[in-house]
Amino acid sequence: MPIIQFQLIPHTTQDGLPYQHLRFQITTEDGLMEPQDLKGLKLPENVQWSQGIVIEGKGPIWLYGYLVHECHPSSWVGCYDPRLGIVVVSSHTHAVKVGNVLPIQLPA
């Protein structure tokens, strides 16, 4: 079993902006991972780079840094913050800008 399980969910913001919700879960018994676990980590193959991607899951900050980097080819990248919603951290489109906060209801 891979150390991280990904779920890619087509979704929209509350304002109707379509994006892909990338939910991850660390699968080890203790819920921990080591930096060397990044080697060989692969995103789901069906990512549509023409849309935005939002990263959500419980993990170390360096895992988020890695995932943001790997998702960089997408139209925009956001990180889910339970207090705020989606925080846009990278953008290649005029539809959203870095620093925008987008309200959402988490997908099931």
C-alpha positions in Angstrom: 0.0 0.0 0.0 1.4 3.5 -0.8 2.3 5.7 2.1 -0.2 8.3 0.9 -3.6 7.7 -0.5 -4.9 10.3 -2.9 -8.5 11.0 -3.8 -9.1 13.4 -6.7 -12.7 14.8 -6.6 -14.3 17.1 -9.2 -15.9 20.0 -7.3 -16.9 23.6 -7.5 -16.5 26.6 -5.1 -19.6 28.1 -3.6 -19.3 30.8 -6.4 -19.4 28.1 -9.1 -15.7 27.9 -10.0 -14.9 24.4 -11.1 -11.7 22.8 -9.6 -10.2 19.4 -8.6 -10.1 18.7 -4.9 -7.0 16.6 -4.1 -7.6 15.0 -0.7 -4.7 13.0 0.8 -4.4 10.6 3.8 -1.2 9.2 5.2 -1.7 5.5 5.5 0.8 4.5 8.1 -0.5 3.2 11.5 0.8 6.2 13.4 -0.2 8.7 10.7 3.4 9.8 10.2 5.8 10.0 7.3 9.4 10.7 6.7 11.0 13.1 4.2 12.4 10.2 2.2 8.8 9.0 1.6 8.5 11.8 -1.0 10.7 9.8 -3.3 8.4 8.1 -5.8 5.3 9.8 -4.6 3.0 10.3 -7.6 -0.1 12.4 -8.1 -3.2 10.7 -9.6 -2.9 10.2 -13.3 -6.2 11.8 -14.2 -5.4 15.3 -13.0 -6.7 17.9 -15.5 -4.1 20.6 -15.5 -6.5 23.1 -17.2 -8.4 23.4 -13.9 -7.4 24.5 -10.5 -6.4 22.1 -7.8 -7.1 22.4 -4.0 -4.9 20.4 -1.6 -6.5 19.1 1.6 -5.3 16.6 4.2 -3.4 16.2 7.4 0.3 16.2 6.9 3.6 18.0 7.5 4.2 21.5 5.9 7.0 20.0 3.7 4.5 17.6 2.2 2.3 20.6 1.3 5.3 22.3 -0.2 6.0 19.3 -2.4 2.4 18.9 -3.5 2.1 22.6 -4.4 5.2 22.3 -6.5 3.9 19.2 -8.2 0.6 20.8 -8.9 2.2 24.0 -10.4 1.3 23.1 -14.0 -2.4 23.5 -13.1 -4.4 26.7 -13.8 -4.2 27.6 -10.1 -3.3 25.9 -6.8 -5.0 26.4 -3.5 -4.7 24.9 0.0 -7.7 24.2 2.1 -7.8 26.0 5.5 -10.7 24.9 7.7 -11.1 28.4 9.1 -11.0 30.3 5.8 -11.8 28.0 2.9 -9.5 27.8 -0.2 -6.4 30.0 0.0 -5.0 30.5 -3.5 -1.1 30.1 -3.5 -0.3 29.9 -7.2 -2.2 31.1 -10.3 -1.7 31.2 -14.1 -5.2 32.6 -14.8 -7.1 35.8 -14.4 -10.0 33.9 -12.8 -8.2 33.8 -9.4 -5.3 35.6 -7.9 -2.7 34.6 -5.3 -4.1 35.5 -1.9 -7.7 35.0 -2.9 -9.9 33.1 -0.4 -12.6 31.1 -2.0 -15.5 29.8 0.1 -16.4 26.1 -0.3 -18.3 23.2 1.2 -15.9 20.3 1.4 -16.8 17.4 -0.9 -18.1 14.2 0.7 
